[in-house]
Amino acid sequence: MSVPAFSDIAKAANDLLNKDFYHLSANTLEVKSNTPNNVAFKVTGKSSHEKATSGAIEGKFTDKPNGLTVTQTWNTANALETKVEMADNLAKGLKAEGIFGFLPATNARSAKFNLHFKQSNFHGRAFVDLLKGPTANIDAIVGHEGFLAGASAGYNVQAGKVTGYSAAVGFHAPTYSAAITATDNLSVFAASYYHKVNSQVEAGSKATWNSKTGNAVGLEVAAKYRLDPVSFVKAKINDRGVAAVAYNILLREGVTLGVGASFDTQKLDQATHKIGSSFTFES
């Protein structure tokens, strides 16, 4: 198995706990299309439970033979972002990114430069904010026969000091994975576990302890059950009694519907529940 990025060491469990739950937004609409000349378009719109709406349009050009990808995004906050990626040009496994942002209303600008280097038993990344600080965040993971160990650190060049550091260890196998992370200057600890029981059932859990706020440990568990090749259901609950359920179905080729709800099991007589839906159209 390939070595994941530092932020993805617990990806399987995090995805099961957080992905494909639709109650966070009241409604979500996503339209994707692809052209014959390797240009992909994506339009996304969301409405919150507070009746606020937001959206974004994205165009992506990919030149696979030359390892070039250019992405342009414009959202309803009138923020423009251009991302240029070059992969495997200078060395195999090396990807360079330039991300440039512009806010026309305030003339605010941002410029970031990132490097990703991936080999069979190593995955390292560097993120540099050229106009803010500048600051740099570097992380790396090494792996051997499923065992993983990594660390990350942030540095402010102008202030000349380390701004943060984290560490993680884990183990990845084809049907299960486990990880322990220590973030926020080794003050927030999390242990996660994921298990693909069979082709239909997945289960996972995560425990989190913030040493700065006390001895309480937060716990969350989730499960996913595939009903058939085109649909699945998910459910999760945390130690505070807040539960969420979701249902996803491929209505026809290119059309996906997702519905979900969350509710506080300790306050079922109160209007604390949230319901959301998501439509995705892809061509």
C-alpha positions as CSV (number, residue, x, y, z in Angstrom):
1,M,0.0,0.0,0.0
2,S,1.2,3.5,-0.8
3,V,2.2,5.9,2.1
4,P,-0.5,8.5,2.7
5,A,0.0,12.2,3.3
6,F,0.4,13.2,7.0
7,S,-3.1,14.7,7.1
8,D,-4.5,11.4,5.6
9,I,-3.0,9.0,8.1
10,A,-6.6,8.5,9.6
11,K,-8.4,9.2,6.4
12,A,-10.5,6.0,6.2
13,A,-12.0,6.6,9.7
14,N,-12.4,10.3,9.2
15,D,-14.2,9.8,5.9
16,L,-16.5,7.3,7.4
17,L,-17.3,9.7,10.3
18,N,-17.6,12.9,8.3
19,K,-18.2,12.2,4.6
20,D,-21.6,11.7,2.9
21,F,-23.6,13.2,5.8
22,Y,-25.9,15.8,4.3
23,H,-27.5,17.6,7.3
24,L,-24.7,20.3,7.6
25,S,-26.4,22.2,4.7
26,A,-30.1,22.5,4.0
27,N,-29.6,21.9,0.3
28,T,-26.6,21.3,-1.9
29,L,-26.5,21.2,-5.7
30,E,-23.4,20.2,-7.7
31,V,-23.2,20.0,-11.5
32,K,-20.1,18.5,-13.2
33,S,-19.3,18.3,-16.9
34,N,-16.3,17.3,-19.0
35,T,-15.4,18.4,-22.5
36,P,-13.5,16.4,-25.1
37,N,-10.4,18.7,-24.8
38,N,-9.7,17.8,-21.2
39,V,-11.5,20.7,-19.5
40,A,-13.8,19.9,-16.6
41,F,-16.4,22.3,-15.2
42,K,-18.0,22.2,-11.8
43,V,-20.7,24.4,-10.3
44,T,-21.6,24.1,-6.6
45,G,-24.4,25.8,-4.7
46,K,-25.4,25.5,-1.0
47,S,-28.1,26.9,1.2
48,S,-27.5,26.9,5.0
49,H,-30.0,26.3,7.7
50,E,-29.9,30.0,8.3
51,K,-31.2,30.6,4.8
52,A,-27.8,31.9,3.5
53,T,-26.7,30.8,0.1
54,S,-23.3,30.4,-1.4
55,G,-21.8,29.0,-4.6
56,A,-18.7,28.5,-6.7
57,I,-17.8,27.8,-10.3
58,E,-14.6,25.9,-11.2
59,G,-12.9,25.2,-14.5
60,K,-10.0,22.7,-14.7
61,F,-7.7,22.0,-17.6
62,T,-5.6,18.9,-17.5
63,D,-2.6,18.1,-19.8
64,K,-1.7,14.6,-18.6
65,P,1.2,13.9,-21.0
66,N,3.0,17.0,-19.6
67,G,1.8,16.7,-16.0
68,L,0.1,20.1,-16.1
69,T,-3.2,21.0,-14.4
70,V,-4.7,24.5,-14.2
71,T,-7.7,25.2,-12.1
72,Q,-9.6,28.5,-11.9
73,T,-12.3,29.1,-9.2
74,W,-14.7,32.0,-8.6
75,N,-17.2,32.0,-5.8
76,T,-20.1,34.2,-4.6
77,A,-17.8,35.9,-2.1
78,N,-16.2,37.4,-5.2
79,A,-12.9,35.5,-4.5
80,L,-10.8,34.4,-7.4
81,E,-8.3,31.6,-7.1
82,T,-5.9,30.2,-9.7
83,K,-4.1,26.9,-9.1
84,V,-1.2,25.6,-11.3
85,E,0.1,22.1,-10.7
86,M,3.1,20.4,-12.3
87,A,3.5,16.7,-11.6
88,D,6.5,14.4,-12.4
89,N,8.2,17.0,-14.5
90,L,11.4,17.6,-12.5
91,A,11.5,14.2,-10.8
92,K,9.2,11.2,-10.5
93,G,6.9,11.6,-7.6
94,L,7.4,15.3,-7.3
95,K,4.5,17.7,-7.7
96,A,4.7,21.5,-7.4
97,E,1.7,23.8,-6.9
98,G,1.2,27.5,-7.2
99,I,-2.0,28.9,-5.7
100,F,-2.8,32.6,-6.3
101,G,-5.8,34.4,-4.8
102,F,-7.4,37.8,-5.5
103,L,-10.3,39.7,-3.8
104,P,-11.4,42.4,-6.3
105,A,-13.4,44.3,-3.6
106,T,-10.4,44.9,-1.4
107,N,-7.5,44.2,-3.8
108,A,-6.3,41.6,-1.3
109,R,-3.9,39.1,-2.8
110,S,-2.4,35.8,-1.7
111,A,0.3,33.6,-3.1
112,K,1.2,30.1,-2.0
113,F,3.7,27.6,-3.2
114,N,3.5,23.9,-2.3
115,L,5.6,20.8,-2.9
116,H,4.6,17.2,-2.7
117,F,7.1,14.4,-2.9
118,K,6.0,10.8,-2.8
119,Q,7.9,7.5,-3.1
120,S,7.0,3.9,-2.2
121,N,7.9,4.4,1.5
122,F,7.9,8.1,2.0
123,H,5.4,11.0,1.6
124,G,6.6,14.6,2.3
125,R,4.9,18.0,1.7
126,A,5.9,21.6,2.1
127,F,3.4,24.5,2.1
128,V,4.7,28.1,1.9
129,D,2.6,31.2,2.2
130,L,4.7,33.8,0.4
131,L,2.8,36.9,1.4
132,K,1.8,36.1,4.9
133,G,4.8,35.9,7.1
134,P,6.1,34.2,5.0
135,T,5.2,31.0,6.8
136,A,6.0,27.4,6.0
137,N,4.4,24.2,7.1
138,I,6.3,20.9,6.5
139,D,5.1,17.4,7.1
140,A,6.4,13.9,6.3
141,I,5.5,10.3,6.8
142,V,7.6,7.1,6.4
143,G,6.1,3.7,6.1
144,H,7.2,0.1,6.1
145,E,5.0,-3.0,5.8
146,G,1.9,-1.0,6.8
147,F,3.5,0.7,9.8
148,L,3.5,4.5,9.5
149,A,5.1,7.3,11.5
150,G,5.2,11.0,10.7
151,A,5.5,14.6,12.0
152,S,4.7,18.1,11.0
153,A,5.9,21.6,11.9
154,G,5.1,25.2,11.1
155,Y,7.6,28.1,11.0
156,N,7.2,31.8,10.7
157,V,10.2,33.2,8.8
158,Q,9.6,36.8,9.8
159,A,9.1,36.1,13.5
160,G,11.8,33.4,13.4
161,K,9.9,30.9,15.5
162,V,8.1,27.6,15.3
163,T,4.4,28.1,15.2
164,G,3.2,24.6,15.8
165,Y,4.1,20.9,15.6
166,S,2.3,17.5,15.5
167,A,3.1,13.8,15.3
168,A,1.3,10.7,14.3
169,V,1.7,6.9,14.1
170,G,-0.5,4.4,12.4
171,F,-1.0,1.0,10.7
172,H,-2.7,0.4,7.4
173,A,-3.9,-3.0,6.1
174,P,-6.2,-3.8,3.1
175,T,-9.3,-4.1,5.3
176,Y,-8.5,-2.1,8.4
177,S,-6.4,0.8,9.7
178,A,-5.6,2.5,13.0
179,A,-3.9,5.8,13.8
180,I,-2.9,7.9,16.8
181,T,-2.3,11.6,16.3
182,A,-1.0,14.4,18.6
183,T,-1.8,17.8,17.2
184,D,-1.8,21.4,18.4
185,N,1.7,21.3,19.8
186,L,1.1,17.7,21.1
187,S,-1.9,18.8,23.2
188,V,-4.8,17.3,21.3
189,F,-4.7,13.5,21.1
190,A,-6.9,11.3,18.9
191,A,-7.1,7.6,18.3
192,S,-9.1,6.3,15.3
193,Y,-9.9,2.8,13.9
194,Y,-11.5,1.7,10.7
195,H,-12.6,-1.7,9.6
196,K,-14.1,-2.9,6.3
197,V,-16.0,-5.9,7.7
198,N,-17.0,-7.1,4.2
199,S,-18.1,-5.8,0.9
200,Q,-21.3,-4.3,2.4
201,V,-20.3,-3.2,5.9
202,E,-17.8,-0.6,7.2
203,A,-17.3,0.5,10.8
204,G,-15.1,3.1,12.5
205,S,-14.6,5.1,15.6
206,K,-12.6,8.0,17.0
207,A,-11.7,9.1,20.5
208,T,-10.3,12.6,21.1
209,W,-8.8,14.2,24.2
210,N,-7.8,17.8,24.5
211,S,-5.3,18.0,27.4
212,K,-5.8,21.8,27.7
213,T,-9.5,21.6,28.5
214,G,-9.8,18.8,31.0
215,N,-10.0,15.0,31.3
216,A,-13.2,14.5,29.2
217,V,-12.7,12.2,26.1
218,G,-14.9,12.7,23.1
219,L,-16.0,9.5,21.3
220,E,-17.7,9.0,18.0
221,V,-18.7,5.8,16.2
222,A,-20.1,5.3,12.7
223,A,-21.2,2.5,10.3
224,K,-21.9,2.2,6.6
225,Y,-24.1,-0.4,5.0
226,R,-24.3,-0.8,1.2
227,L,-27.8,-1.8,0.4
228,D,-27.0,-2.6,-3.3
229,P,-24.5,-1.6,-5.9
230,V,-26.1,1.9,-6.3
231,S,-27.1,2.9,-2.7
232,F,-25.9,2.9,0.9
233,V,-26.9,4.1,4.3
234,K,-24.7,5.6,7.0
235,A,-25.2,6.4,10.7
236,K,-23.1,7.8,13.5
237,I,-23.4,9.0,17.1
238,N,-21.1,10.7,19.6
239,D,-20.7,10.7,23.3
240,R,-23.0,13.7,23.7
241,G,-25.9,11.8,22.2
242,V,-25.9,13.7,18.8
243,A,-26.7,11.2,16.1
244,A,-26.8,11.5,12.3
245,V,-28.2,9.3,9.5
246,A,-27.8,9.5,5.7
247,Y,-29.0,7.8,2.6
248,N,-27.2,7.9,-0.8
249,I,-28.5,6.5,-4.1
250,L,-27.4,6.7,-7.8
251,L,-30.8,7.4,-9.4
252,R,-29.4,7.0,-12.9
253,E,-26.1,7.3,-14.5
254,G,-24.7,10.7,-13.6
255,V,-27.5,11.6,-11.1
256,T,-26.9,11.1,-7.4
257,L,-29.3,12.0,-4.5
258,G,-28.2,12.2,-0.9
259,V,-30.5,12.9,2.1
260,G,-29.6,13.1,5.8
261,A,-30.6,14.2,9.2
262,S,-29.1,14.9,12.6
263,F,-30.8,15.0,16.0
264,D,-29.9,15.2,19.7
265,T,-31.1,12.1,21.4
266,Q,-31.1,14.0,24.7
267,K,-33.4,16.7,23.4
268,L,-35.9,14.9,21.2
269,D,-38.7,17.1,22.4
270,Q,-36.8,20.2,21.1
271,A,-36.3,21.6,17.6
272,T,-32.6,20.7,17.5
273,H,-32.7,18.4,14.5
274,K,-31.3,19.3,11.1
275,I,-32.3,17.9,7.7
276,G,-30.4,18.3,4.4
277,S,-30.3,17.1,0.9
278,S,-27.8,16.9,-1.9
279,F,-28.1,16.5,-5.7
280,T,-25.2,15.8,-8.0
281,F,-25.4,15.8,-11.7
282,E,-22.4,14.6,-13.7
283,S,-21.8,14.2,-17.4
